[in-house]
Amino acid sequence: MNQPRFRVLIVVAVACLAICPRPAERLRAAELAATAAAEARVGEDIRYLASDELEGRGPDTPGLQKAADYIREEFQRLGLKSGVEDGSYFQKFEMAIDTRVQAEQTSLVLKGPDGQEIRLELGQDFQPLATGGAGQAAAEIVFAGYGISAPNLEYDDYKDADVEGKIVLIVRREPQQGQDSGKFEGTKVTSYSFIRTKVSEAKQRKAAAILMVNDPFSTAQEKKDELTEPSGFGTGSLRIPFAHVSQAIVDRMLKASPLKAGEDQTLDSLAAVEKRIDEQLAPVTQPLAGWTAELKCGFEAVQAEVANVIGVLEGEGPLAGETIVVGAHYDHLGYGPFGSRRPGVRAIHNGADDNATGTSAVLELARRFAQRDTRPARRMVFVGFTGEERGLIGSNYYLEHPVVPLDQTVTMLNFDMIGGLKEDGLLVGGVRSAKEFAGLVEKAAEASQVKVKPSETLGGSDHAGFYRKGIPVFFCFTGMTDLYHTPDDDFETIDVPGVVRTIDFAEQLLGQVVGLPQRPEFIRRPMSSPQRGGGAAYLGVVPDYAGGGEGLRITDVNADSPAAKGGLKAGDVIIKFGDVAVADIQGLFDALRKYKPDETVKVVVRRDGKEQTLDVTLGRPMGRN
């Protein structure tokens, strides 16, 4: 061989090695490119679903339909089959989204000590509130301060007061709001100010109806006395006539019948009442001398047609008849106030984390499995659920009208709020709902390099109903934030790379479930109280998410849980938890946040029509030391 030519070949080879990536480097570059592409796709999904254009995806907004169309179009593009026979991909149903006042059945008439009769104007002088439901009452009026019973704070508007059969007049919010500190935590909001707590307190004392007036402190800040919209506190009926009245009307009554405070002081205005209670932190509850009221509240439900969006990727092979459901809810709160943690603010609640992130995971997983060279060994049904924020309505409707028989459904994987992957890692619930699941989660975590916190608990989202039907479930969740159910839950707050890493993990997990030689072996284990409250104490009950109004009904109690040890049973209706009145699921959230693990709390339940008080020692959230 010619030596000079040989040396030239060596030089060329070395140069090629220097400029051509090694196989490992090429593989790494491809992985980085794939990740960047996934982040772009997923980010665009979240950005659009959480955009102002979609109006918070509330059930009463055109934006919800835009979100449904977006999901359907992606399913169509991927070649997924419609999960609905008409080919629309939309599993349609109706749900109540609001309550409308029936003006001809609604009125409020006040009669005073001098024989005067005041007929209040609907929408200007008073507003019936749908959370109390339809009904009527005629009775004497008792002024009951803020309508708060807080013996632990040495303040009780109902102490020694007889309001049975009376119409109670209460002030909104709580005492000493302008102070930096105090028994009611000053500028902070305590559960005693919650509307459902006040209504439940009055109802437990057998009041005939409730009139509420805005507190002077808040109206001074806002420079207006505004009546709440009929459905402003929700549409679930608490079954006691309830109306919001103007300060001008209440001041007129107080002018005619001042309240007595001590031996020599009278209070002839709301401002005077507020000042007295703030200074003394002592109730001034008493009949409003000579005043009676006749209140009638009439409502009708406003229905809307909504839809779950369902796409099907058929399987191939001997297990193709078995089904895996991959789902997330795509609805949110719209403009509020229903469900909002800022009910006084009308603003778009974009719900980027809750649950544009989960919806993006369903879309991305549909892309990845639909675009593979071979079909999966089991059928995969991808679902965007609606109505979750109103009580798991969409997923429950699916369970009553499944697109494939439930006995052929072997696993359900649900995503709800996966936009905040932190050092703590990804919470994966339901790992003990099937014999094989713990091992599959461990392998998927290793393959995707995601830190996973396996949990036996389930939490309260769309997968819960599947579990009750005997179907093993997974639940992916990255935790609560202060933005939860506020207008600040926007795209800019989302960790998009973290969402993609969660999806990578889920792809690994689903791939293993799809490839199991036999269907997962279901294990019925304890279901837990919802843990969205972050740091909440553990009770160990399964609440009826669709219930509420007369208390919170328990559908199941975990064996060996604090609830079981305290004597709670399935079918019990929790009406009070310590000092917190419980009218619905949010009341239980509030109570579990207020009380701490290892604290013993008196829980009042209704069982077989009778009230019982049980002592329950709370536990620590399952999965935490």
Secondary structure, DSSP 8 states (H G I E B T S, - for coil): --HHHHHHHHHHHHHHHHHS--HHHHHHHHHHHHHHHHHHHHHHHHHHHTSGGGGGG-TTSHHHHHHHHHHHHHHHHHT-EESSTTSSSEEEEEEEEEEEE-GGG-EEEEE-TTS-EEE--BTTTEEE-GGG-SEEEEEEEEE-TT--EEGGGTEETTTT---TTSEEEEESS-S-TTSSSSTT-TTS--GGG-HHHHHHHHHHTT-SEEEEE--HHHHHHHTS-----TTTT-S---SS-EEEE-HHHHHHHHHHS-EEETTTEEE-SHHHHHHHHHHH-----EEEEEEEEEEEE-EEEEEEEEEEEEEEE---STTTTSEEEEEEE----TT-STT-S-TT-------IIIIIHHHHHHHHHHHHHHTSSS--SSEEEEEEE--GGGTSHHHHHHHHS-SS-GGGEEEEEEE---S---TT-EEEE-TTSBTTHHHHHHHHHHHHT--EEEES---SSTTHHHHHTT--EEEEE----TTTTSTT--GGG--HHHHHHHHHHHHHHHHHHHT-SS---B---------TTSS--B--EEE-TT--SS-EEEEEE-TTSHHHHHT--TT-EEEEETTEE-SSHHHHHHHHHHS-TT-EEEEEEEETTEEEEEEEE-B--TT--
